[in-house]
Amino acid sequence: MFERDWVCTDLQTVPKEWIDYNDHMNMAYYVMVFDTGLDEILDRKLGAGQSYTEASGQGPFVVQNHVHYIGELVEGDQFYCQYLLLAGDAKRVHIAGEMHKQSDGGLVCVMEQVLINVDHATRRSTPYPQDIQERIKELVAAHAEIPRPTQLGCSIGLHRQ
């Protein structure tokens, strides 16, 4: 059974190397941090991360990624990420992630992704093994009542004023 709460990563600190000419964390590192955290969650909660890929020759590929930059992080800021499993089926998972500043809990960034399981030999999508499919169903059910970030499913564009 899974807890009915966000799945959180460990606390991290923004290093100097991640700072760009605007004196804040460069946007590429937000994606990298979400990706690294997601790998940890996939391994720890679903058994579908790096160890699964190495053992099976299959693994999750991101096929869609949306990032909403809401706040900013600067050098030395501590932050954490948390993830929700929104939906899943035999081959795919839909995940949301939030990044929060540790000092005030403020929401810094929201990420939304769809991943698909791919056989590395054929480079084609393939169903997850039954045990992983069951864990996906269980985690989706555990997360079903958790409020979703309002940014999910948003489109990009310039809106008339």
N, C-alpha and C positions, 0 to 999 in steps of 0.2 A: 504494500500500500504506500502511496505517496502522500506527503503532506499537502494540505490545501493552501499553499502559499507560494509566492514567487521562489524560484531557485536562484540563490545568490552566489556570486563569486567572492573571492577574497579581496580585501582592501588593496588598492594599488596607489602609487604616487606618480604624478606626471614628471618625467625626467626632462632635463634641459634639451635633450636631443629631439624631443617631440614638439618643441616650440617653433613657430614660424615667424615671419616678419611682421605679423600683426600682434606679436607678443602673447599668443595663446596657443593651445594645442592644435596642431594642424589637423584638418578634417580626415586625412588618410588614417591617422592613428585611432580615431574613434572607430572606424570600420575594423582595423586590426584588433583593437581591444575587444570589440563585440565578437569577432571571429574566434579569437583565442579563448574567450570565456565560453562561447558556444561549444567549442571542441571539448572543453572540460565537462560541460553539462551533458553533451551527447554521450561521452564516456561514462560519467558517473551515474546518470539517471536512466539512460536508455540502453547502454551497452552498444552504442552505434557510432563511436568515435574512432580515434586512431587505432586502438587495439583491435577493434572489430575490422577495420579496413586492412590492417596488416595480416590478420588471421584468415579473412574471407576473400580478399581481393575485390571487395565492394566497399562503397562508402558514399556518404551524403555529399552531393554537389549543390551549391546555392544556384538557383535558377532565377530568383528575383530578390532584389534587395532595395529597401527604401530606408533612408535615414533622415530624421528630422532633428536639426541642430537648434536647440532651444536656449541653452545657456552657453557658458564657456568654462573651460578649465585653463589654468595657467601653471607655470612651473611650480612644483611643490604641492599642488592641490592633491588631496587624497580623494579617491572615488571608488565606487563599486558598481557592478552591473547586476541586474536581476532579469530573469527570463520566465516567460509563460509559454506553455505549449497550447496553442489556440485550436489546432485541428490536425488531423492526420489520417492517412489511409495506408494501404499496403505498401505504397512506394514513396509517399510524400509526407512532409510535416510543414506546418505553418507556425512560425515562432515569432514572439515579440520580445524585445529586450529594452530595458531602460537603464540609463547611466545616471547615477546620482552623486552629487558632491557630498563627501562625508561631513564637512563642517556644518552644513545646515540642512542636509537631506534634499537640497534642491535638485529638481529634474534638469539634467543637462542635455540629454539626447534620447531619442526613441528610435529603435531599429525594428524593422519588420522584414522577415525573410520567409521564402518558400524554398525548401530543400527537397531533392529527389535522390533516392538511392540508385547508384550507378555501378554496374559491373565493370571493373577496370579492364578486363580482357576484351569485352565487346564494345565498351564505351556506350552502352545502351542502358536505359532504366530497367530496373528489376525489383521485384518485391523484397522487402526486408524479410529475414527469417521470422517464423511465427512467434518466437519468444520476444523479439523486438517489437513486432506488431502489437502484441499484448501489452507491453510496457507503454507504448505510444498511447493506446486506448486508455490505460489506467491514468497516465499523467494528464491527458486531455480532460478526462472526467474529474480529476482532482483540481484542475485549474478552471473548471467551467464556471464557477460562481465568482471568481475574482474579477473585479472591475478592470476593464480594458483601457489602455491609453487612448485618449481621444484622437490621437494622430493616426491610428490604424486605418488603412484603406483610403487614405487621402490621395488625391491626385496632385500633380505638380502643374503650375501655370501661373500666369498673372491674372488676377481677378479684377474685374472692373470696380471702380470706386464710385 
